[in-house]
């Protein structure tokens, strides 16, 4: 975004500052947001604190101080905001241009990778939510004031919030599943499963290839 009056720029989700979305740059602070769709104009006019829950965590407070220093240098103008495509010449945004940018690239974008996968729509939608950190985990519902803090913890891990990273990477039960499948999953690859290190053969198929079923054929799946 090229910032003008800030009236049509999403404070958290548009790229208008620091060459990144603020939700990606300041995730802890975003968890305390009370208005996910607040505009840049509203924040610059009213300040950021009215759009945050009180009693920030230490991490969120530190992120707030960094962001506040950048916001103090932002100046709005009377002109309209301009939405641009992320190309070399930063041409104005159009749906046609966005389509060609996504599909003509030699390296598929994450968007194309997810939605072009030959899987049921509900699986792709789940992957899309996971990619953006929007799964309704207990921690996410807590930050939206739907669950209490005590209701937001993992059922199997004491005093650990049930975040998507915990569910798929940190929880011992998840680690046991990945270990059995011989997958290597880290937080850095959680939202990009195409970067996960995969085994050459899955355990069940590898066992069959090595003669684990003896002279008999493997049992049929129901």
N, C-alpha and C positions, 0 to 999 in steps of 0.2 A: 504494500500500500504506500502511495505517496500521500502524506498527511496534509489535509487542508483544515477544515473546521472540526474534523474528528467525529462528526455526527453519524457516519456510516461505517466506522471502523470498530471492529470488535476488539476490546482492550486485551482480552486473553487469547483469542484464537486467530487473529490476523497477524501477519508479519509486518509490523510498522516500526519496530524498535529493536535494536541489537541484532538485526538480521535473523530473527527467530521469533517464534510465537512465545509469548510470556508464560503460557501454561507449560511449555517445555522447559523454559529457562528457570522458572520459579515454581516448581511443582508443589512444594510444601506450603507456600503462600496461597497458591490457587485452591488448595484444600479448604482454606478458611474463607473463600469467597462466598458471598450471599447472593450474588447476581452474576451468573455465568455469562450472560450476554450483555453486560454493561459496556457502553461505548467509551472510546477514548475521551470524547468531549465531556461526558459526565464525570469521569475520574479527574480530569484536569480541572474541571470547574469546582467539584465538591471535595476533591482529595480522595485518596484511596481508602482510608480507614473507615468511612461510612459504609463501604461495600465489603468489609471484612468482619468476621465474627471476632468478638473480644477474646482476650487471653490467648495470644499467639504462642505457639511453641517456640523454643529457642531457635530452631532451624528456620521457622517461618519469620520470626522477628529479624533474624540476620538477613534473610532474603528481602524483607521489607525495606531495610535500611539501604541495601544496594539498589533496589528498584527506585526508591524515593529519590536517590541522588541523580538517577537518570531522568526521572520525570520532572525534576526541577529545571531541566534544561530544555524541555519541550515547549514549543510555542505554537499555538493554533493560529490559523489565518481565516480570512473570510471566504476563501475559495473552497470548492467542493473537493472531497477526497477522490483519489484516482486509484482504481484497482488495476494492477499490472500482472502480466504473465511472467513467470520466472524464467525468462529467456535471456540470451546475451544482450539483445537490444531493448529488453524490458518494454515490449509492446503492450498497448492497452488490452485489458482482459476481454475476451469474447468466448462464448461457449464453443464455437468452432475451433478457435485457436487452442483452447484448453484440451479439446478432444485430440487434435493432431499432436499436441505436445506430449500427451500421455501415450499415444499409440505409435508415433513415428520414431520414438527414441530407440536406439540400439540396445539400451539397458532398460528393461521394463521397470516402471515405477512400482512402489509398494502397493499403490491403489490397484493397478492392473494385475499384479501378482495375486492379490487376494480375490478380486472379483472374477478373474478369468479361470480360477481353479475349478476343476470338474468335480465339485462337491455339492451337496444339497444347499439350498439358499440359506437355511438356518445355520449351517456350519460356517458359511462365509460371513454371515452377519455376526456370529459369535467372534470370529477372527477379527472382524473390523472393530468391534467393541474392545477386544483385548488389545489390539494395535494402538488404539487411542486411550487406553486406560480407563474405559467407561463401563466395565463390567460391574454389575450390582453386587459386589462383594460386601461383606459385613462392614469393612472399614469404609467403603464408599458410602454405604447407607448411613453410617455414623456421621460422616462429614456432611451429609445432607440433612442431618437432624432427624432421621427416620428411626435409627436404633440408638440405644444408649451405649456408653463406652463398654460396659460389662457385657453387652450383647454382641459386641463387635470383634470378639476374640476367636481365634481358631479353637475348634472343639478338642483338638488333640495336643495343642501346644500351649502351655501355661503363659498367661500375660503376653500373648503375641497377637497383634491385630491381623485379621484375615484380609490381607491385601491380595491382589492378583499375583504379585511376585511371590508371596508366601505360599499361596495355593499351588502354584505350578513349579516353583524352584526351591524354596527354603524349607517347606514342611517335610519332615522325614518320610511321610507316606508318599509324597510326590517323588522324592529322591529314590525311594525303593522301587517305584514303578519305572522310572527312567533307567535305573540300574538293571532291572530285569530285562528291559528292552535293549539295553546297551546303547542308549541315547545319551548324549552329553548336552545338557541344557543349562545355560547360564542366564542371568538376568539380562545380559546384553543381547541375547538371541531370543528371549521369550516372545517378543512382539514381532520377530522376523523369523518364523520357523524354517524358512528356506536356508537360513544360515546355520541351522543346527547340525552338528556333526553326527552323521548316521552310521550305523554299522553296515558292513558289506552284506550281511544276511541277518534277518530277524531270527531270534532264538528258535522258534518253532520250525521254520522252514530250514534253517541250518541243521537242526537235529535230524530232519527227514533226509537231507542230502547226505548226512554222515552215517545213515543207516540206523538211526535211533529207534526206528519202528521195526527193525528186523526184516524179515521176508514179507511182512504184511504191509498193506497200504496204510497210510495214516488215517485215523478216524475221521469220518465225515462230520463237518460242522452242521449243527441243527439249522 
